[in-house]
Amino acid sequence: MSLPTTTSGHSSIYSALTLPRTTQIHPTLFSPTTKFFSSKSPSYSGLSNCFSNTLLSRPLLFAVKASSGVGSEASKQESDKSEEEEEEEEPYEEYEVEIEQPFGLKFAKGRDGGTYIDAIAPGGSADKAGVFTVGDKVIATSAVFGTEIWPAAEYGRTMYTIRQRIGPLLMKMQKRYGKNIDSGGELTEKEIIRAERNSGFISNRVREIQMLNALRKREQKERREKDLREGLQLYKNGKYDEALEKFESILGSKPEPEEAAVASYNVACCYFKLNQTQAALSSLEEALNTGFEDFKRIRTDPDLANARASEEFDPLLKRFDESFINENAINAIKSLFGFGKK
């Protein structure tokens, strides 16, 4: 699908990006365009000159070899035992805690679509609270403003609420001890055993784990690409809230560094469009931290006009833009030795 070079209200939103309509494997996404930002990799193009793309892998083809009947029976018994142990688990403990900004929490999207704690920043509000642990699940949070409590929805919507929260954030959490977090697509031994029994095949254990993990990673990549396509279209249509959910979902599914950098940049663009300056600057900083390097684009992108009016904008860019620092140093040396003077 070839997208127009310009759209109403977004004079530089996207340039001739070809996106497949389905999740077929052979088309390429995120291909370079005539107007796009560049980062460490040339495979970036952009929503509001900021979207990056990656190539879809070729279809994964593999065959599963059956093992002996003895192995099949042993695997089935082990799977049954694992499921019995799961059924005997006690209900997860829940707790509530109120934290101040900056919250100091990093979240990830779980296999169930929920929002889980992926990391806790030392010294942050969450760390000082002393009750959060990596793997805990968000089940409810404060609304964007006021005292109302909203049940946690899917990952993108929950992150939207947390980022835009005005004032202290009340979080209702569930202790999960790291369970159900999507750790880069890797399946556990227990999941492999269950998959073997349900499929009716018994395979070489190591080979089967490698194959299923590769398949799961490919599926994750396809989901991120689907979110990309939908987020792009929503942004073009001016539906920034909905586009934001799609871009946040990409960030929550443990993307590659290049994908994360551009997704963060697009999140920043959405927040600036929504006049959420602090959330936007935070996302822009995340983009810079993960490798976004097109500083010229940041300084000229019309969708970041509001950002450039902020007092925090220039200091933020100067922390990352080595060319700006080097240029200043050269100018200082020229001034010191009188170069360029007539």
C-alpha positions as CSV (number, residue, x, y, z in Angstrom):
1,M,0.0,0.0,0.0
2,S,1.6,3.3,-1.1
3,L,0.9,6.1,1.2
4,P,0.7,9.7,0.1
5,T,3.6,12.1,0.7
6,T,1.5,14.6,2.4
7,T,-1.7,14.6,4.4
8,S,-3.9,17.4,5.7
9,G,-2.3,18.9,8.8
10,H,0.8,16.7,8.5
11,S,3.0,18.0,5.7
12,S,5.7,15.5,6.3
13,I,4.0,12.6,7.9
14,Y,5.2,9.7,5.7
15,S,6.7,9.1,2.3
16,A,5.8,6.2,-0.1
17,L,6.0,3.4,2.4
18,T,4.9,0.0,1.1
19,L,3.0,-1.9,3.8
20,P,1.4,-5.3,3.2
21,R,-2.3,-5.6,4.0
22,T,-1.9,-9.0,5.6
23,T,0.7,-10.8,7.7
24,Q,2.2,-12.6,4.8
25,I,5.9,-13.2,5.3
26,H,7.4,-12.2,2.0
27,P,6.7,-8.4,1.9
28,T,9.1,-6.0,3.6
29,L,8.0,-3.5,6.2
30,F,9.9,-0.5,7.4
31,S,11.7,-0.1,4.0
32,P,13.6,3.1,3.5
33,T,11.7,6.0,1.9
34,T,12.6,9.2,0.2
35,K,11.9,11.3,3.3
36,F,12.8,9.7,6.5
37,F,15.1,10.0,9.5
38,S,18.2,7.9,9.8
39,S,19.6,6.3,12.9
40,K,22.4,3.7,13.3
41,S,20.7,1.6,10.7
42,P,19.5,2.9,7.3
43,S,16.3,0.9,7.6
44,Y,14.3,3.6,9.2
45,S,11.4,5.5,7.8
46,G,8.8,7.5,9.7
47,L,5.5,8.4,10.9
48,S,5.9,12.2,11.1
49,N,9.2,11.3,9.6
50,C,9.8,9.0,12.5
51,F,8.7,5.4,11.7
52,S,11.2,2.6,11.4
53,N,10.9,-0.7,9.6
54,T,12.4,-4.1,9.7
55,L,12.4,-6.9,7.2
56,L,10.1,-9.9,7.6
57,S,11.9,-13.2,7.8
58,R,11.2,-15.9,5.3
59,P,8.6,-18.4,6.2
60,L,9.8,-20.8,8.8
61,L,9.5,-24.4,7.6
62,F,10.3,-27.4,9.8
63,A,9.2,-30.9,10.3
64,V,8.8,-32.7,13.7
65,K,10.1,-36.2,14.1
66,A,8.2,-38.6,16.3
67,S,10.1,-40.4,19.1
68,S,9.3,-43.7,20.7
69,G,6.1,-44.6,22.4
70,V,7.9,-44.8,25.7
71,G,9.0,-41.2,25.4
72,S,5.5,-40.2,24.5
73,E,4.1,-41.7,27.6
74,A,6.8,-40.2,29.8
75,S,6.2,-36.8,28.3
76,K,2.4,-37.1,28.8
77,Q,2.8,-38.1,32.4
78,E,5.2,-35.2,33.1
79,S,2.8,-32.8,31.4
80,D,-0.1,-34.1,33.5
81,K,2.0,-33.7,36.6
82,S,2.9,-30.1,35.7
83,E,-0.7,-29.1,35.2
84,E,-1.8,-30.7,38.5
85,E,0.9,-28.6,40.2
86,E,-0.5,-25.5,38.5
87,E,-4.0,-26.3,39.7
88,E,-2.8,-26.6,43.2
89,E,-1.2,-23.1,43.3
90,E,-2.8,-20.7,45.7
91,P,-4.4,-17.5,44.4
92,Y,-2.0,-14.7,43.7
93,E,-1.5,-12.1,46.5
94,E,-2.8,-8.6,45.7
95,Y,-1.6,-5.3,47.1
96,E,-2.2,-1.6,46.6
97,V,0.4,1.2,46.8
98,E,0.5,4.9,45.9
99,I,3.7,6.3,44.3
100,E,4.8,9.8,43.1
101,Q,6.4,10.8,39.9
102,P,8.9,9.9,38.7
103,F,7.6,6.4,39.2
104,G,10.7,4.5,38.3
105,L,9.0,1.5,36.8
106,K,9.5,-0.1,33.4
107,F,6.7,-2.3,32.1
108,A,6.4,-5.2,29.6
109,K,3.5,-6.8,27.8
110,G,2.8,-10.3,29.1
111,R,1.7,-13.3,27.0
112,D,-1.9,-12.7,28.2
113,G,-1.8,-9.1,27.0
114,G,-1.5,-7.7,30.5
115,T,1.0,-5.2,31.9
116,Y,3.8,-6.5,34.0
117,I,6.7,-4.9,35.8
118,D,9.9,-5.5,33.8
119,A,12.4,-3.4,35.8
120,I,12.5,-1.1,38.9
121,A,14.8,1.9,38.8
122,P,17.0,2.2,41.9
123,G,16.1,5.3,44.0
124,G,12.8,5.9,42.3
125,S,9.4,6.2,44.0
126,A,8.6,2.5,43.3
127,D,11.9,1.4,44.7
128,K,11.4,3.4,47.8
129,A,8.0,1.9,48.3
130,G,9.7,-1.5,48.8
131,V,6.7,-3.6,47.7
132,F,7.1,-4.0,44.0
133,T,8.9,-6.9,42.5
134,V,9.8,-7.7,38.8
135,G,7.0,-9.8,37.3
136,D,4.1,-8.3,39.3
137,K,1.0,-7.6,37.3
138,V,-1.0,-4.4,37.1
139,I,-4.7,-5.0,37.7
140,A,-5.9,-1.5,38.3
141,T,-4.6,2.1,38.4
142,S,-5.7,5.6,39.1
143,A,-7.5,7.3,36.2
144,V,-5.7,10.0,34.2
145,F,-6.8,12.5,36.8
146,G,-9.0,12.5,39.9
147,T,-9.5,9.7,42.4
148,E,-11.3,7.2,40.2
149,I,-9.7,3.7,39.8
150,W,-9.6,2.1,36.4
151,P,-9.2,-1.7,35.8
152,A,-6.2,-2.4,33.8
153,A,-7.1,-2.9,30.1
154,E,-4.7,-4.2,27.4
155,Y,-1.1,-3.1,27.6
156,G,-1.3,0.0,25.3
157,R,-4.3,1.5,27.1
158,T,-2.8,0.9,30.6
159,M,0.5,2.6,29.6
160,Y,-1.4,5.5,28.2
161,T,-3.1,6.0,31.5
162,I,0.0,5.7,33.6
163,R,2.0,8.1,31.4
164,Q,-0.7,10.7,31.4
165,R,-1.5,10.4,35.1
166,I,-1.7,13.8,36.8
167,G,-0.6,13.6,40.5
168,P,0.2,10.5,42.6
169,L,-0.5,7.1,41.0
170,L,-2.4,4.5,42.9
171,M,-1.7,1.0,41.7
172,K,-3.4,-2.2,42.5
173,M,-1.0,-5.1,41.8
174,Q,-0.9,-8.8,41.8
175,K,2.2,-10.7,42.9
176,R,3.2,-13.0,40.1
177,Y,6.8,-13.8,40.8
178,G,7.8,-13.4,37.2
179,K,5.1,-15.7,35.8
180,N,3.4,-15.0,32.4
181,I,6.0,-12.4,31.4
182,D,6.9,-12.7,27.8
183,S,10.6,-13.1,28.0
184,G,11.6,-12.5,24.4
185,G,9.4,-15.3,23.0
186,E,11.2,-18.1,24.8
187,L,9.0,-21.0,25.8
188,T,9.5,-22.8,29.1
189,E,10.2,-26.5,29.4
190,K,6.7,-26.9,30.8
191,E,5.1,-25.2,27.8
192,I,7.1,-27.4,25.5
193,I,5.8,-30.5,27.2
194,R,2.2,-29.3,27.0
195,A,2.7,-28.3,23.3
196,E,4.1,-31.8,22.5
197,R,1.1,-33.6,24.1
198,N,-1.5,-31.3,22.6
199,S,-0.1,-31.6,19.1
200,G,0.3,-35.4,19.2
201,F,4.0,-35.2,18.4
202,I,6.9,-36.1,20.5
203,S,10.2,-34.5,19.2
204,N,13.8,-34.3,20.1
205,R,13.6,-32.0,23.1
206,V,16.4,-29.5,22.2
207,R,15.4,-29.2,18.6
208,E,11.8,-28.8,19.4
209,I,12.5,-26.0,21.9
210,Q,14.6,-24.2,19.3
211,M,11.9,-24.5,16.6
212,L,9.0,-23.4,18.8
213,N,10.9,-20.5,20.2
214,A,11.9,-19.4,16.7
215,L,8.2,-19.6,15.7
216,R,7.1,-17.6,18.7
217,K,9.6,-14.9,18.0
218,R,8.4,-14.6,14.4
219,E,4.8,-14.3,15.6
220,Q,5.8,-11.5,18.0
221,K,7.5,-9.7,15.1
222,E,4.4,-10.0,13.0
223,R,2.2,-8.6,15.9
224,R,4.6,-5.6,16.2
225,E,4.3,-5.0,12.4
226,K,0.5,-5.2,12.6
227,D,0.5,-2.6,15.4
228,L,2.8,-0.5,13.3
229,R,0.5,-0.5,10.3
230,E,-2.6,0.2,12.4
231,G,-0.8,2.9,14.4
232,L,0.4,4.6,11.3
233,Q,-3.1,4.8,9.8
234,L,-4.6,6.0,13.1
235,Y,-2.0,8.7,13.3
236,K,-2.7,9.9,9.8
237,N,-6.4,10.0,10.6
238,G,-5.7,12.2,13.6
239,K,-6.6,9.5,16.1
240,Y,-3.6,10.1,18.3
241,D,-5.0,8.4,21.4
242,E,-5.6,5.1,19.5
243,A,-2.3,5.4,17.6
244,L,-0.5,5.8,20.9
245,E,-1.9,2.5,22.2
246,K,-0.5,0.7,19.2
247,F,2.9,2.3,19.5
248,E,3.0,1.5,23.2
249,S,2.1,-2.1,22.5
250,I,5.2,-2.3,20.3
251,L,7.4,-1.1,23.1
252,G,5.8,-3.6,25.5
253,S,6.6,-6.6,23.4
254,K,10.4,-6.4,23.8
255,P,11.2,-5.1,20.3
256,E,14.6,-4.9,18.7
257,P,16.6,-1.8,19.6
258,E,15.9,-0.1,16.3
259,E,12.2,-0.8,16.6
260,A,12.2,0.5,20.2
261,A,14.0,3.7,19.2
262,V,11.5,4.6,16.5
263,A,8.4,3.4,18.5
264,S,9.5,5.7,21.3
265,Y,9.9,8.6,18.9
266,N,6.4,8.0,17.6
267,V,5.0,7.8,21.1
268,A,6.6,11.2,21.7
269,C,5.0,12.6,18.5
270,C,1.6,11.4,19.7
271,Y,2.0,12.9,23.2
272,F,3.0,16.2,21.7
273,K,-0.1,16.2,19.5
274,L,-2.1,15.6,22.6
275,N,-0.3,18.5,24.4
276,Q,1.1,16.1,27.0
277,T,4.5,17.7,27.1
278,Q,6.1,15.9,30.0
279,A,5.1,12.5,28.8
280,A,6.3,13.4,25.3
281,L,9.7,14.6,26.5
282,S,10.1,11.4,28.5
283,S,9.3,9.3,25.4
284,L,11.7,11.4,23.4
285,E,14.4,10.8,25.9
286,E,13.7,7.0,25.7
287,A,14.1,7.2,21.9
288,L,17.4,8.9,22.3
289,N,18.6,6.4,24.9
290,T,17.8,3.5,22.6
291,G,19.6,4.9,19.6
292,F,17.5,7.4,17.7
293,E,20.1,9.8,16.2
294,D,18.4,12.0,13.6
295,F,18.8,15.2,15.5
296,K,18.1,17.3,12.5
297,R,14.8,15.6,12.1
298,I,13.9,16.2,15.7
299,R,14.8,19.9,15.3
300,T,12.7,20.3,12.2
301,D,9.8,17.9,12.4
302,P,6.6,19.9,12.3
303,D,4.9,17.4,14.7
304,L,7.4,18.4,17.4
305,A,6.8,22.1,17.1
306,N,5.3,22.2,20.6
307,A,8.3,20.3,22.0
308,R,10.8,22.8,20.7
309,A,8.9,25.5,22.6
310,S,9.6,23.7,25.9
311,E,12.5,24.9,28.0
312,E,13.6,21.3,28.5
313,F,13.9,20.5,24.8
314,D,17.3,22.0,24.0
315,P,19.0,20.7,27.2
316,L,17.7,17.2,26.4
317,L,19.1,17.2,22.8
318,K,22.4,18.6,23.9
319,R,22.9,15.7,26.2
320,F,22.9,13.3,23.2
321,D,23.8,15.3,20.1
322,E,27.6,14.9,19.8
323,S,27.7,16.9,16.6
324,F,26.2,19.9,18.4
325,I,28.9,19.6,21.1
326,N,31.7,19.2,18.6
327,E,30.4,22.2,16.6
328,N,30.4,24.3,19.7
329,A,33.9,23.2,20.5
330,I,35.1,24.1,17.0
331,N,33.5,27.5,17.2
332,A,35.1,28.1,20.5
333,I,38.5,27.3,19.1
334,K,38.0,29.5,16.1
335,S,37.0,32.3,18.4
336,L,40.0,31.8,20.6
337,F,42.5,31.9,17.7
338,G,40.7,34.5,15.7
339,F,39.9,32.2,12.7
340,G,37.3,33.5,10.4
341,K,37.9,37.1,11.3
342,K,38.7,39.6,8.5
